[in-house]
């Protein structure tokens, strides 16, 4: 049991193609043609960008695809070193002024630095159309090496670093996502299929400690699967803090989300963390489906605490980490909403490759074709 829990902490994806073949539905038919799918993809994209900016007070800005390796700005995604960025050398001026660059895996840290660069005050923030490459993902029905996200970040005050503020922000985001579903269903009537009920209007909040209490003997993905069958839309709070079984709900990098701050549940129990994930039940794949990860960001104190827990205090040498310690960048809240993941869910697709163009192994394409699932190439 404990070996299975440990193996489930990082490394997203099903893990092997025999299990992928079992997981993909046998009764699937796309509700939209490839051309209408593209129209619907951009309808969802336009709606979410406009309304997310309005709900959270955000401004669309440019976002990097590559960053300097020594900046410490790239996102390592977890804290076990299992997912590393693509790095390359830019010789530049015959190696007189070279640059060591990395392709971003997410813009999580860059966004907080960018709040200062663009001069955002508390209550203001940025929204990006972020593109990234995650070469260490296992490629299955909802994990791709190519990642697109609505990465957002908002400056806040010290008094807003609370669980109530986090929940209020998540409710605003959920309002945009449910609105996007109503919008795209009005434009494309075939999506109003009785087999696929609409998202619930309200999202439920549960702490990672509470989820473990519900399913103490199960690894994380199995806990989440049962949870979203009970509650079709949930936000799990405190992802990264070690739970009573000795493991965090999931590995989470130690230098952006705050998963260590002590909080209280509605019943007054001690809990931890000011971050979390939005998870839903996907009626097409009949599986758990993650839409967003994010939360309130670390302070100098929680940055040190979390780096110590993760054994990564050496990260404090990087410019990004030094800027936090010196209070040179704003306190903030932020997150990343998966674009293709969201479009896949709202358009009732069985595979993320039906809405996003990237590379897939031959075996996955063959498995999909047998089940009437055809990825874009």
N, C-alpha and C positions, 0 to 999 in steps of 0.2 A: 504493500500500500504506500509506504513512504517513498520508495523508489519511483513509483508512478507519479506521486505528487511532485517530486523534485524534477522529473523529466518534463512536467507540464508547465513549468514556470516561465520558460522562454522558448524561442524558436517557433513562431507561429506557423500554422499550416497543419494539415491532417497528418502528414508524415510519410505516407507511402501510397502508391497508386492503386493497389488492391482495395484499400479503404476508401480512396476517392471514388472508385467505381461503385462501391456499395452505397456511398453517401449521396451521389447524384441521383435525382429522381428518375424513375422509369416512365412516368406519365406526363412528361413535359412537352409543351408546345409553346413557342413564343407568341405572345399576344399581339406583337407589333412586327411589321416587316422591318428589314434592316434600315431602309430609308426613313420610315416613321420613327424607328428607334433613335436615329440620330437627331431628328427634329425634337423628340421628347427629351433627349439628353440635354440639349441646349436650352429647352424651355425650363427644365429643372435648374440648370446652372444659372440662368439669368434671374429666376425667381429667388433662389437662395442668396445669391450675392447681393441683390438689391435689398432684400428684407432682413438679412443678417446684419448688413451695415446699418440699416435703420433701427433695428431693435436694440443693438448694442452700442450704437454711436461710433461706428468704425468708418475708416477711409481706405479705399483700395490703394495699395502701393505695390511697387515692383519688389520682387523677391529673388535672391540669388539661386542659381543652379549649382555653382561651384563656390567654395570658400577656401581660404588659406588653411593648410593643415595645422599650423602652429597657433592659430587663433583660439582653438578650443571651442569654436562655435558650432561645429558639426554635432549632430545628434547621434549618440551611440545606441539609442533605443532601449537598452537594458543596461545591467551593470555586471554581466558576466563575461563580456568581451566576445560573445558568440556572433555578433553581427557587426562587421567592420565596413567602413565606407570604401568606395573605389578611390584610389589615390593615384595621381600622375604628376609627372615632372614637366613644367613649362620651361624650356631652355632659355628663351628670351634673351636677345642680344648676345648670342653665342655663349650662353651660360655666365655672362658677366653679372646679370641681374635676374637670376632664375626665381621661379616661384614653385613651391610644392603645394599642389592644389588637391582638393577632394570634392567629389560629387556629393551633394547634400543627401542625407537620409531623411531629414525633416528639418524644418526651419525653426524649431522650438526655441533654441537659444538666440539665434539671430534676431528673432522678432523682438525679444526684450531689449536687446541693444538698439534695435531700430526705433523703439519708442523714443529714446533720447535723440537719435539722429534726426527724426522728423519733428521733434518738439511737441510730442503729445503730452497734455496735462492730464491729471486724474479725471476719469470720466470719458476720456477720448482714447481711441486706439486704431489699430490697423487691421486690414483684411487682405489676404494674399491668395493668388491662384498658384499654389506651390506645386512644383514638379520635383520628383526625387527618384533615386535608384536604390533599391535595397537588394543587393545581389545574394544575400544569404537566406532569403525567404524560400521555403518549400512552395512550389507553384501548384496551387490547387484551384478550387472553384472560386475562392474569394481572396486569394493572396497572389500578388503579381510582383515581379521585379521592378516594374514601373509603377510609381505611386503618384497620385494627384490628390491634393487636399485643399480645403479651404482652411488655411492656417490663419489664426487670428490672435491678437494680443491687445490687451486694454490696460492702461495705467490706472491704478487704484490707490487709495489712501491706507494707512495702517489700520484705521477703524473698520475698513471694509474687508479685512482679512478674516472673514468669519464663515461658518458653515451656512448661515442664512444667505449671505451674499452669493456664495457658490451655488446654492440651490436656486436662488432667483435667476441667476445667469443661465443655468441649465434649463429652467422652465422657459425662458425667452428663446433659447435655441430650439427647444422642442416645439414651441409655437410656430417657428419658421419651418421646421421639417414637416409638421402635419399640414401646414398651409401649402407647402410645395406639393404634397400628395393631392390635396383637393384641386389645386391648380392644374396639375398635369392630367388628372382624371377628367377634368372638365374639357380639356383640349383633345384628349384621346379616349373616347368612350370605351373601346375594348378593354381598357385597364380596370373598368368597373366590373370586375369578374367576381361572382359570389364566392368562389373558392378562396379568394384572397381578401380578407377583411381589412378595412382601413386601420391605420395606426390608432391606438387609443389617444384620446385628447389629453389625458394626464399621464405623466411619467412618475414612477414610484422610486423612492430613494431608500437604499439599504446600505449599511456599512459592511465592509468586507468581513468584519468580525461576526456580524449577524448572518451573513451568507454561510460562513463556516459552521456556525451553530446549527443552521438548517440541515447541512449536509457534511457532517464532520469527517466522514470516512472517504469522501470522494475527492479526486484531483480537481483543479480549478475549472477546466473546460466542462467537465461533467456537472459540476455545481452550477455553472452558468446555464447550461442547457436545461436543467430541471427548473432553474429559477425563472427563465423567460417563458417557459411553458406555463408557469403559475402566474407570472406577471409579465405580459407581453412587451413592456417597455420599462427598463429600469436604469438607474444610475447607481453604480456601485462605488461607494466612497472609501477612500483610504487605500488605494492600490499601491503597494510597495512596503508598507509597514509589516514587520514580522508578526504573524498571528500566533495563537496559543499552541498550534501544532508545530511551530518552529519555522514555518515557511510564510513568505508574503503571499497574498492572493495571486499576484503575478509579479515578476521582476519588473522594476521601473527604475529608470536612470535616477541617480541621486542628486543631480545638479540642475533640475528645472522644476518639476512638480514638488510641492510640499506634501509629503506623505507622513511626516513625523509629528506635526503639531498635535497636541492633545485636544480633543473635542469631547462633546457629550452627545449621546443619542437623545431622541425625544423623551425617552424614559429616564434619562439622567445617568446612564451607564458610561463609563470611560471608553472613548473611542479614539482613533488616530486618523489624521490626514485631512487635507483640504483639496483633494483631487479625486479623479475617478473616470469611469468609462460609461458611455451610453451603449446599452445592449438591447436588442429587440429579438423577437421571434420572427424568423423568416418563413412564411407559409409555403413558399415555393421549394426551398431547399430542406425545409423542416429541420432547421438547425439554428443555433445561436448566431447572431449577426451583430458585429461591433460597428458602430457608426462614428463615435467620437471618443477621443482621449484628451484629457486636459485638467486644468484646475488652477488654483492660486499658486503662485510661484514661491520659491525659497527666499528666505531672508538670509543675511550673513550667518545668523545663529543656526537656522535649520540646514543651511548648506553645509556647514562644518559637521553638524550632527549626522546628516545623511551620508556624507562622504566617509565619515569615520565608521559608520555601520557597514558600508559597502567596501571598506578597505581601499578607498581611492583618494585619500588626502593629498596625494601627489598632484591631483588635478588643480589644486589651488595655485599652481604656478602659471596657469593659462590666463591671458588677458580677460576673457569673459568672467572667470571666477574672481579675479582680482577686482574687477569692476563692481561685482556684487558686494564683496567684502568692504570696499571703500564707499559704498552707497552712491555710486556714480550712475547707476541706471535705476529706472523707476520700479517701485513695487508694482506687481501686475498679476493679471489673471489671463489665461489663454488656453487655446486648444487647437486640435486639428480634426476637422470633419472630413472623412473620406469621400471624395467626389464620386468615384466609380462605385464604391460601396453603397452610397446613398442612391445613386441612379439605378443600380442593380436592384435594390430593394423596391424603390417606387415604381419601376417599370416591370416588376415581377419577372426578373430574369434569373436563370439557374446558374449563370456563370458570369463572373466579372468581365471576362473577355468578350461578352456580347455588347458591352458599352464602352470598352477601352481597348485601344490598339497597342499591342505589345508582343513579346515573344513567348511562345509556349512550347514545351517539349512535344515531340510527335506522339508519344503515348497518351498524353492528356487530350490532344485533339482527336485521336482515334476513339478514346473512351467517350468523349462528348458526342461525336458524330453518331455513335450507336444509339445515343439517347436523344437525338434530335437537338443537340446543343452545338451551335456552330460559332466559334470565336472569330473575331475580326482579325485580319492580318494585313 
